[in-house]
Amino acid sequence: MDIESAFRHIKNYNIKKLNSIDFKDPYLKSYPNLLNASKSLLENLKEDSILPISHLAYAWMPTILTYNKENLDIEVFEKTVCSATSVKNQYDAIELLDVLPETSPINNSWIGLSKVLHFINPDLFPIWDSRVAACFEKFNAQGYNKKNIYMNYCHFIFQYLDFKKVQSVKSIYEKKANYSISSIRALEFLLFSLGREILKERAEKKKISKK
């Protein structure tokens, strides 16, 4: 996992580019509503909320949800994930991740599981996906769909939450989207925006090389 590459991308990124993003886009506009819905489900259903929250996360993604219960005590998994709501600091967040299975039963995907954890506790669990992974020079699922990779990503996020551009992203969000976000979400969104540009450039280079 190329930490230096991600740091370099963030450092060199022109934060003003975020002003061109349509914050009324349904993907961004629905985010606080999904957090509120997840909170309500957790309060009412406890560990039984993990499956419906997973459906919320996958409705937010271009992928259909499957819930893999094979070779896993799903009740233990749901109780563990549900306990993320009571995690208060970065150390406890890492401890919780450490006891989760190597393979996520949510679509066998740490991308999907990261979104569920984020919906449960957006202050301590960052979203992980292919665009964010591109910032770390990870370009295929075999390279980024792993528990240890997500944990390393969390360590990176925790280390750079005080990065000046994080506050800039939060300010832009409040101005453009009319809602506030956590520092975790701000840094992840910055990486997401960077990764989207990286993947676009790679795709364009591939087109040129084929000519």
CYANA upper distance limits for C-alpha pairs under 8 A (distance plus 0.5 A):
  1 MET  CA    136 PHE  CA      6.29
  1 MET  CA    137 GLU  CA      7.56
  1 MET  CA    138 LYS  CA      7.65
  1 MET  CA    149 ILE  CA      7.68
  1 MET  CA    152 ASN  CA      8.44
  2 ASP  CA      6 ALA  CA      7.19
  2 ASP  CA    136 PHE  CA      5.23
  2 ASP  CA    137 GLU  CA      6.57
  3 ILE  CA      7 PHE  CA      6.77
  3 ILE  CA    136 PHE  CA      6.56
  3 ILE  CA    156 PHE  CA      7.90
  4 GLU  CA      8 ARG  CA      6.55
  4 GLU  CA    136 PHE  CA      8.50
  5 SER  CA      9 HIS  CA      6.71
  5 SER  CA    135 CYS  CA      7.13
  5 SER  CA    136 PHE  CA      6.39
  5 SER  CA    137 GLU  CA      7.72
  6 ALA  CA     10 ILE  CA      6.82
  6 ALA  CA    135 CYS  CA      5.37
  6 ALA  CA    136 PHE  CA      5.64
  6 ALA  CA    191 LEU  CA      8.39
  7 PHE  CA     11 LYS  CA      6.61
  8 ARG  CA     12 ASN  CA      6.64
  9 HIS  CA     13 TYR  CA      6.50
  9 HIS  CA    135 CYS  CA      7.40
  9 HIS  CA    194 LEU  CA      7.64
 10 ILE  CA    190 LEU  CA      8.04
 10 ILE  CA    191 LEU  CA      7.68
 10 ILE  CA    194 LEU  CA      8.08
 13 TYR  CA    194 LEU  CA      7.92
 15 ILE  CA    165 LYS  CA      7.59
 15 ILE  CA    168 SER  CA      7.98
 15 ILE  CA    169 VAL  CA      8.05
 16 LYS  CA     20 SER  CA      8.36
 17 LYS  CA     21 ILE  CA      8.09
 18 LEU  CA    169 VAL  CA      8.32
 18 LEU  CA    172 ILE  CA      8.10
 18 LEU  CA    193 SER  CA      8.45
 19 ASN  CA    172 ILE  CA      7.69
 19 ASN  CA    176 LYS  CA      8.42
 23 PHE  CA     28 LEU  CA      6.40
 23 PHE  CA     29 LYS  CA      7.08
 23 PHE  CA    173 TYR  CA      8.31
 23 PHE  CA    176 LYS  CA      6.49
 23 PHE  CA    177 ALA  CA      5.70
 24 LYS  CA     28 LEU  CA      7.13
 24 LYS  CA     29 LYS  CA      5.96
 24 LYS  CA    177 ALA  CA      7.16
 25 ASP  CA     29 LYS  CA      6.38
 26 PRO  CA     30 SER  CA      6.16
 27 TYR  CA     31 TYR  CA      7.26
 27 TYR  CA     60 TRP  CA      7.55
 28 LEU  CA    177 ALA  CA      8.33
 29 LYS  CA    177 ALA  CA      7.52
 30 SER  CA     34 LEU  CA      6.75
 31 TYR  CA     35 LEU  CA      6.95
 32 PRO  CA     36 ASN  CA      6.74
 32 PRO  CA    179 TYR  CA      8.13
 33 ASN  CA     37 ALA  CA      6.56
 34 LEU  CA     38 SER  CA      6.57
 34 LEU  CA     56 LEU  CA      7.56
 34 LEU  CA    119 PHE  CA      7.64
 35 LEU  CA     39 LYS  CA      6.70
 35 LEU  CA    119 PHE  CA      5.69
 35 LEU  CA    120 ILE  CA      7.76
 35 LEU  CA    122 PRO  CA      8.44
 36 ASN  CA     40 SER  CA      6.72
 37 ALA  CA     41 LEU  CA      6.69
 38 SER  CA     42 LEU  CA      6.63
 38 SER  CA     49 SER  CA      8.47
 38 SER  CA     53 ILE  CA      6.41
 38 SER  CA     56 LEU  CA      8.49
 38 SER  CA    119 PHE  CA      6.54
 38 SER  CA    120 ILE  CA      6.74
 39 LYS  CA     43 GLU  CA      6.73
 39 LYS  CA    119 PHE  CA      8.27
 39 LYS  CA    120 ILE  CA      7.04
 40 SER  CA     44 ASN  CA      6.78
 41 LEU  CA     45 LEU  CA      6.14
 41 LEU  CA     46 LYS  CA      7.76
 41 LEU  CA     49 SER  CA      6.02
 41 LEU  CA     52 PRO  CA      8.44
 41 LEU  CA     53 ILE  CA      8.00
 42 LEU  CA     46 LYS  CA      5.22
 42 LEU  CA     47 GLU  CA      7.71
 42 LEU  CA     49 SER  CA      6.04
 42 LEU  CA     50 ILE  CA      8.39
 42 LEU  CA     82 CYS  CA      7.95
 42 LEU  CA    120 ILE  CA      8.22
 44 ASN  CA     49 SER  CA      8.41
 45 LEU  CA     49 SER  CA      5.58
 46 LYS  CA     50 ILE  CA      8.43
 46 LYS  CA     82 CYS  CA      7.06
 47 GLU  CA     75 GLU  CA      8.39
 47 GLU  CA     78 GLU  CA      5.80
 47 GLU  CA     79 LYS  CA      5.53
 47 GLU  CA     81 VAL  CA      8.19
 47 GLU  CA     82 CYS  CA      5.70
 48 ASP  CA     52 PRO  CA      8.45
 48 ASP  CA     78 GLU  CA      7.69
 49 SER  CA     53 ILE  CA      6.51
 49 SER  CA     82 CYS  CA      8.30
 50 ILE  CA     54 SER  CA      6.53
 50 ILE  CA     78 GLU  CA      6.47
 50 ILE  CA     81 VAL  CA      7.86
 50 ILE  CA     82 CYS  CA      7.23
 50 ILE  CA    116 VAL  CA      8.18
 51 LEU  CA     55 HIS  CA      6.92
 51 LEU  CA     67 TYR  CA      8.49
 52 PRO  CA     56 LEU  CA      6.87
 53 ILE  CA     57 ALA  CA      6.74
 53 ILE  CA    116 VAL  CA      6.85
 53 ILE  CA    119 PHE  CA      8.20
 54 SER  CA     58 TYR  CA      6.70
 54 SER  CA     65 LEU  CA      8.03
 54 SER  CA    106 ILE  CA      7.82
 54 SER  CA    112 GLY  CA      8.04
 54 SER  CA    113 LEU  CA      8.29
 54 SER  CA    116 VAL  CA      6.28
 55 HIS  CA     59 ALA  CA      6.49
 55 HIS  CA     65 LEU  CA      7.03
 56 LEU  CA     60 TRP  CA      6.96
 57 ALA  CA     61 MET  CA      7.12
 57 ALA  CA    112 GLY  CA      7.48
 57 ALA  CA    115 LYS  CA      6.50
 57 ALA  CA    116 VAL  CA      6.57
 57 ALA  CA    119 PHE  CA      8.31
 58 TYR  CA     62 PRO  CA      7.67
 58 TYR  CA     63 THR  CA      6.63
 58 TYR  CA     64 ILE  CA      6.84
 58 TYR  CA     65 LEU  CA      6.41
 58 TYR  CA    112 GLY  CA      7.63
 59 ALA  CA     63 THR  CA      8.23
 59 ALA  CA     64 ILE  CA      8.24
 65 LEU  CA    106 ILE  CA      7.69
 65 LEU  CA    107 ASN  CA      6.63
 66 THR  CA    106 ILE  CA      6.81
 66 THR  CA    107 ASN  CA      5.49
 67 TYR  CA    105 PRO  CA      6.19
 67 TYR  CA    106 ILE  CA      5.58
 67 TYR  CA    107 ASN  CA      6.41
 68 ASN  CA    105 PRO  CA      5.04
 68 ASN  CA    106 ILE  CA      6.81
 68 ASN  CA    107 ASN  CA      7.05
 68 ASN  CA    108 ASN  CA      7.56
 69 LYS  CA     73 ASP  CA      7.82
 69 LYS  CA     74 ILE  CA      6.54
 69 LYS  CA    105 PRO  CA      6.74
 72 LEU  CA     77 PHE  CA      8.33
 72 LEU  CA    105 PRO  CA      8.37
 73 ASP  CA     77 PHE  CA      6.91
 74 ILE  CA     78 GLU  CA      6.57
 75 GLU  CA     79 LYS  CA      6.68
 76 VAL  CA     80 THR  CA      6.63
 77 PHE  CA     81 VAL  CA      6.69
 77 PHE  CA    100 LEU  CA      7.56
 78 GLU  CA     82 CYS  CA      6.40
 79 LYS  CA     83 SER  CA      6.70
 80 THR  CA     84 ALA  CA      7.64
 80 THR  CA     96 LEU  CA      7.86
 80 THR  CA    100 LEU  CA      7.91
 81 VAL  CA     96 LEU  CA      8.49
 81 VAL  CA    117 LEU  CA      7.45
 82 CYS  CA    120 ILE  CA      8.05
 83 SER  CA     87 VAL  CA      7.56
 84 ALA  CA     93 ALA  CA      7.89
 84 ALA  CA     96 LEU  CA      7.82
 84 ALA  CA    117 LEU  CA      7.32
 84 ALA  CA    120 ILE  CA      7.08
 84 ALA  CA    121 ASN  CA      6.88
 85 THR  CA    120 ILE  CA      6.14
 85 THR  CA    121 ASN  CA      5.99
 87 VAL  CA     92 ASP  CA      6.41
 87 VAL  CA     93 ALA  CA      6.58
 87 VAL  CA    121 ASN  CA      8.27
 87 VAL  CA    124 LEU  CA      8.22
 88 LYS  CA     92 ASP  CA      7.37
 88 LYS  CA     93 ALA  CA      8.23
 88 LYS  CA    124 LEU  CA      8.27
 89 ASN  CA     93 ALA  CA      6.85
 89 ASN  CA    124 LEU  CA      7.52
 90 GLN  CA     94 ILE  CA      6.86
 90 GLN  CA    124 LEU  CA      6.97
 90 GLN  CA    158 PHE  CA      7.64
 91 TYR  CA     95 GLU  CA      6.79
 92 ASP  CA     96 LEU  CA      6.64
 93 ALA  CA     97 LEU  CA      6.86
 93 ALA  CA    124 LEU  CA      7.16
 93 ALA  CA    125 PHE  CA      7.79
 94 ILE  CA     98 ASP  CA      6.59
 94 ILE  CA    151 MET  CA      7.50
 94 ILE  CA    154 CYS  CA      8.41
 95 GLU  CA     99 VAL  CA      7.22
 96 LEU  CA    100 LEU  CA      7.23
 97 LEU  CA    151 MET  CA      7.70
102 GLU  CA    146 LYS  CA      7.67
102 GLU  CA    147 LYS  CA      6.10
103 THR  CA    108 ASN  CA      6.26
103 THR  CA    109 SER  CA      7.72
103 THR  CA    110 TRP  CA      8.13
103 THR  CA    146 LYS  CA      7.96
103 THR  CA    147 LYS  CA      7.76
104 SER  CA    108 ASN  CA      5.10
104 SER  CA    109 SER  CA      5.92
104 SER  CA    110 TRP  CA      6.46
104 SER  CA    113 LEU  CA      7.14
105 PRO  CA    109 SER  CA      7.80
106 ILE  CA    110 TRP  CA      8.33
106 ILE  CA    112 GLY  CA      6.75
106 ILE  CA    113 LEU  CA      6.66
107 ASN  CA    112 GLY  CA      7.48
109 SER  CA    113 LEU  CA      6.83
109 SER  CA    145 ASN  CA      6.73
110 TRP  CA    114 SER  CA      6.28
110 TRP  CA    128 TRP  CA      8.03
110 TRP  CA    145 ASN  CA      6.09
110 TRP  CA    146 LYS  CA      6.94
110 TRP  CA    147 LYS  CA      7.13
110 TRP  CA    150 TYR  CA      7.73
111 ILE  CA    115 LYS  CA      7.02
111 ILE  CA    127 ILE  CA      7.67
111 ILE  CA    128 TRP  CA      5.76
111 ILE  CA    129 ASP  CA      5.77
111 ILE  CA    145 ASN  CA      7.45
112 GLY  CA    116 VAL  CA      6.99
113 LEU  CA    117 LEU  CA      6.66
114 SER  CA    118 HIS  CA      6.52
114 SER  CA    125 PHE  CA      7.46
114 SER  CA    126 PRO  CA      7.19
114 SER  CA    127 ILE  CA      5.67
114 SER  CA    128 TRP  CA      6.43
115 LYS  CA    119 PHE  CA      6.60
115 LYS  CA    126 PRO  CA      8.15
115 LYS  CA    127 ILE  CA      5.79
115 LYS  CA    128 TRP  CA      7.82
116 VAL  CA    120 ILE  CA      6.81
117 LEU  CA    121 ASN  CA      6.57
117 LEU  CA    122 PRO  CA      8.03
117 LEU  CA    125 PHE  CA      6.43
117 LEU  CA    126 PRO  CA      8.46
118 HIS  CA    122 PRO  CA      4.95
118 HIS  CA    123 ASP  CA      8.15
118 HIS  CA    124 LEU  CA      7.89
118 HIS  CA    125 PHE  CA      5.40
118 HIS  CA    126 PRO  CA      6.34
118 HIS  CA    127 ILE  CA      6.70
121 ASN  CA    125 PHE  CA      6.69
122 PRO  CA    126 PRO  CA      7.40
122 PRO  CA    182 SER  CA      7.21
122 PRO  CA    184 ILE  CA      7.53
122 PRO  CA    185 ARG  CA      7.46
123 ASP  CA    182 SER  CA      6.13
123 ASP  CA    183 SER  CA      7.68
123 ASP  CA    184 ILE  CA      6.42
123 ASP  CA    185 ARG  CA      8.14
124 LEU  CA    184 ILE  CA      7.12
125 PHE  CA    154 CYS  CA      7.80
125 PHE  CA    184 ILE  CA      7.71
126 PRO  CA    154 CYS  CA      7.28
126 PRO  CA    157 ILE  CA      8.11
126 PRO  CA    184 ILE  CA      6.25
126 PRO  CA    185 ARG  CA      6.84
126 PRO  CA    188 GLU  CA      6.91
127 ILE  CA    185 ARG  CA      8.03
127 ILE  CA    188 GLU  CA      7.07
128 TRP  CA    132 VAL  CA      6.72
128 TRP  CA    133 ALA  CA      7.66
128 TRP  CA    150 TYR  CA      7.55
128 TRP  CA    188 GLU  CA      8.32
129 ASP  CA    133 ALA  CA      6.57
130 SER  CA    134 ALA  CA      6.75
130 SER  CA    138 LYS  CA      8.34
130 SER  CA    139 PHE  CA      7.56
130 SER  CA    140 ASN  CA      8.25
130 SER  CA    141 ALA  CA      8.22
130 SER  CA    144 TYR  CA      8.22
130 SER  CA    195 GLY  CA      8.43
131 ARG  CA    135 CYS  CA      7.72
131 ARG  CA    191 LEU  CA      8.09
131 ARG  CA    192 PHE  CA      5.84
131 ARG  CA    193 SER  CA      8.19
131 ARG  CA    194 LEU  CA      8.24
131 ARG  CA    195 GLY  CA      4.88
131 ARG  CA    196 ARG  CA      5.93
131 ARG  CA    199 LEU  CA      7.65
132 VAL  CA    136 PHE  CA      7.91
132 VAL  CA    188 GLU  CA      7.72
132 VAL  CA    191 LEU  CA      5.74
132 VAL  CA    192 PHE  CA      5.22
132 VAL  CA    193 SER  CA      8.49
132 VAL  CA    194 LEU  CA      8.10
132 VAL  CA    195 GLY  CA      5.79
132 VAL  CA    196 ARG  CA      8.44
133 ALA  CA    137 GLU  CA      7.13
133 ALA  CA    138 LYS  CA      5.61
133 ALA  CA    139 PHE  CA      7.31
133 ALA  CA    144 TYR  CA      7.13
133 ALA  CA    195 GLY  CA      7.69
134 ALA  CA    138 LYS  CA      5.55
134 ALA  CA    139 PHE  CA      6.16
134 ALA  CA    195 GLY  CA      5.68
134 ALA  CA    198 ILE  CA      7.25
134 ALA  CA    199 LEU  CA      7.42
135 CYS  CA    191 LEU  CA      7.14
135 CYS  CA    194 LEU  CA      7.39
135 CYS  CA    195 GLY  CA      5.83
135 CYS  CA    198 ILE  CA      7.87
138 LYS  CA    143 GLY  CA      6.43
138 LYS  CA    144 TYR  CA      6.60
139 PHE  CA    143 GLY  CA      7.52
139 PHE  CA    144 TYR  CA      8.12
140 ASN  CA    144 TYR  CA      7.09
141 ALA  CA    145 ASN  CA      5.71
142 GLN  CA    146 LYS  CA      8.16
144 TYR  CA    149 ILE  CA      6.65
144 TYR  CA    150 TYR  CA      8.15
145 ASN  CA    149 ILE  CA      7.83
145 ASN  CA    150 TYR  CA      8.34
146 LYS  CA    150 TYR  CA      6.96
147 LYS  CA    151 MET  CA      6.74
148 ASN  CA    152 ASN  CA      6.61
149 ILE  CA    153 TYR  CA      6.65
150 TYR  CA    154 CYS  CA      6.73
151 MET  CA    155 HIS  CA      6.88
152 ASN  CA    156 PHE  CA      6.83
153 TYR  CA    157 ILE  CA      6.72
154 CYS  CA    158 PHE  CA      6.62
155 HIS  CA    159 GLN  CA      6.65
156 PHE  CA    160 TYR  CA      6.91
157 ILE  CA    161 LEU  CA      6.64
157 ILE  CA    184 ILE  CA      7.47
157 ILE  CA    187 LEU  CA      7.61
157 ILE  CA    188 GLU  CA      8.23
158 PHE  CA    184 ILE  CA      8.38
161 LEU  CA    166 VAL  CA      7.16
161 LEU  CA    183 SER  CA      6.77
161 LEU  CA    184 ILE  CA      7.42
161 LEU  CA    187 LEU  CA      7.42
162 ASP  CA    166 VAL  CA      7.44
163 PHE  CA    167 GLN  CA      8.13
164 LYS  CA    168 SER  CA      7.27
165 LYS  CA    169 VAL  CA      6.70
166 VAL  CA    170 LYS  CA      6.88
166 VAL  CA    183 SER  CA      6.88
166 VAL  CA    186 ALA  CA      6.15
166 VAL  CA    187 LEU  CA      5.96
166 VAL  CA    190 LEU  CA      8.24
167 GLN  CA    171 SER  CA      6.68
167 GLN  CA    183 SER  CA      7.89
167 GLN  CA    186 ALA  CA      8.18
168 SER  CA    172 ILE  CA      6.73
169 VAL  CA    173 TYR  CA      6.63
169 VAL  CA    186 ALA  CA      6.20
169 VAL  CA    187 LEU  CA      8.19
169 VAL  CA    190 LEU  CA      7.70
170 LYS  CA    174 GLU  CA      6.77
170 LYS  CA    180 SER  CA      7.22
170 LYS  CA    181 ILE  CA      6.76
170 LYS  CA    182 SER  CA      8.11
170 LYS  CA    183 SER  CA      7.69
170 LYS  CA    186 ALA  CA      6.36
171 SER  CA    175 LYS  CA      6.74
172 ILE  CA    176 LYS  CA      6.35
172 ILE  CA    177 ALA  CA      8.36
173 TYR  CA    177 ALA  CA      5.66
173 TYR  CA    178 ASN  CA      7.27
173 TYR  CA    179 TYR  CA      7.15
173 TYR  CA    180 SER  CA      6.97
173 TYR  CA    181 ILE  CA      7.81
174 GLU  CA    178 ASN  CA      5.30
174 GLU  CA    179 TYR  CA      5.51
174 GLU  CA    180 SER  CA      5.71
174 GLU  CA    181 ILE  CA      8.36
175 LYS  CA    179 TYR  CA      8.39
181 ILE  CA    185 ARG  CA      6.66
181 ILE  CA    186 ALA  CA      7.08
182 SER  CA    186 ALA  CA      6.76
183 SER  CA    187 LEU  CA      6.71
184 ILE  CA    188 GLU  CA      6.71
185 ARG  CA    189 PHE  CA      6.40
186 ALA  CA    190 LEU  CA      6.71
187 LEU  CA    191 LEU  CA      6.83
188 GLU  CA    192 PHE  CA      6.51
189 PHE  CA    193 SER  CA      6.58
190 LEU  CA    194 LEU  CA      6.73
191 LEU  CA    195 GLY  CA      6.40
192 PHE  CA    196 ARG  CA      6.67
193 SER  CA    197 GLU  CA      7.16
194 LEU  CA    198 ILE  CA      6.85
195 GLY  CA    199 LEU  CA      6.60
196 ARG  CA    200 LYS  CA      6.64
197 GLU  CA    201 GLU  CA      6.67
198 ILE  CA    202 ARG  CA      6.76
199 LEU  CA    203 ALA  CA      6.65
200 LYS  CA    204 GLU  CA      6.75
201 GLU  CA    205 LYS  CA      6.69
202 ARG  CA    206 LYS  CA      6.76
203 ALA  CA    207 LYS  CA      6.90
204 GLU  CA    208 ILE  CA      6.85
205 LYS  CA    209 SER  CA      6.64
206 LYS  CA    210 LYS  CA      6.81
207 LYS  CA    211 LYS  CA      7.24
